[in-house]
Amino acid sequence: MEIPDDLRYTRDHEWLRVDGDEAVIGITAYAAEQLGDVVFVELPSAGRALESAEPFGVIESVKTASDLFAPAAGEVVAINDALGEKPELVNDDPYGDGWMVRVRLTDPSAAQEDSEQLMSADAYRQLVEAG
């Protein structure tokens, strides 16, 4: 299972790719696999402020519906509109075309792996392997 080394991860199986003072958020390949075929993704509007660990959307699959949780605080600057027409992108390419939102980080230093909330790829691998 793919777990890119350049991302940060949450225990709720979201990922965060930091790019300066902005970050892209999505769900991991593990989460997508556990959900099964994704059929709908509800995302917030651009301009919405997100608090770290708060729900920011919903992802629905043929099996279940799950909340999406923000891995870091910030303002939504873009959403992946393609997911409206092709929610299966989350399954097909969770770290690429299946991204969810881009946020302007409130505190970019809080998005580092040593923060309480986020894990390195190695730590996330251990979490997934532990079940």
Residue pairs with C-beta under 8 A, 6 or more apart in sequence:
1 29
1 30
1 33
1 128
2 29
2 95
3 9
3 28
3 29
3 30
3 121
3 124
3 125
3 128
4 15
4 95
4 121
5 120
5 121
6 17
6 121
7 15
7 16
7 17
7 95
7 121
8 15
8 16
8 17
8 18
8 71
8 111
8 112
8 113
8 118
8 119
8 120
9 15
9 16
9 28
9 71
9 118
9 119
9 120
9 121
9 123
9 124
9 127
10 16
10 69
10 71
10 117
10 118
10 119
11 119
11 127
12 69
13 27
13 28
13 30
13 31
13 34
14 25
14 26
14 27
14 28
14 31
14 68
14 69
14 70
14 71
15 25
15 26
15 27
15 28
15 71
15 94
15 95
16 23
16 24
16 25
16 71
16 72
16 111
16 118
17 23
17 24
17 25
18 105
18 108
18 111
20 108
21 104
21 105
21 108
22 74
22 77
22 102
22 103
22 104
22 105
23 71
23 72
23 74
23 102
23 103
23 105
23 111
24 99
24 101
24 102
25 70
25 71
25 99
25 100
25 101
25 102
25 103
26 90
26 94
26 95
26 98
26 99
26 100
27 35
27 59
27 68
27 90
27 94
27 98
27 100
28 94
28 95
28 124
29 94
29 95
30 128
31 66
31 94
32 38
32 90
32 91
32 94
32 98
35 59
35 61
35 63
35 64
35 66
35 91
36 61
36 62
36 63
36 64
37 61
37 62
37 88
37 91
38 59
38 60
38 61
38 87
38 88
38 90
38 91
39 60
39 61
39 62
39 87
39 88
40 58
40 59
40 60
40 87
41 57
41 58
41 59
41 60
41 83
41 84
41 87
41 90
41 100
42 57
42 58
42 59
42 60
43 56
43 57
43 68
43 79
43 80
43 83
43 100
43 101
44 50
44 56
44 57
44 76
44 79
44 101
45 76
45 79
46 76
46 77
46 78
46 79
47 75
47 76
48 56
48 75
48 76
49 73
49 74
49 75
49 76
50 56
50 70
50 72
50 73
50 74
50 75
50 76
50 103
51 70
51 73
52 70
52 71
52 72
52 73
52 110
52 117
53 69
53 70
53 71
53 117
54 69
54 70
55 67
55 68
55 69
55 70
56 68
56 69
56 70
56 76
56 101
57 67
57 68
57 100
57 101
58 65
58 66
58 67
58 68
59 65
59 66
59 68
59 90
60 66
68 100
70 103
71 111
71 117
71 118
72 103
72 105
72 106
72 107
72 110
72 111
72 117
72 118
73 105
73 106
73 107
73 110
74 103
74 104
74 105
74 106
75 103
75 104
75 106
76 101
76 102
76 103
77 102
77 103
77 104
78 101
78 102
79 100
79 101
79 102
80 89
80 97
80 98
80 99
80 100
80 101
82 89
82 97
83 89
83 90
83 98
83 100
89 97
89 98
90 98
91 98
92 98
105 111
110 117
111 118
112 118
113 119
113 120
113 123
119 127
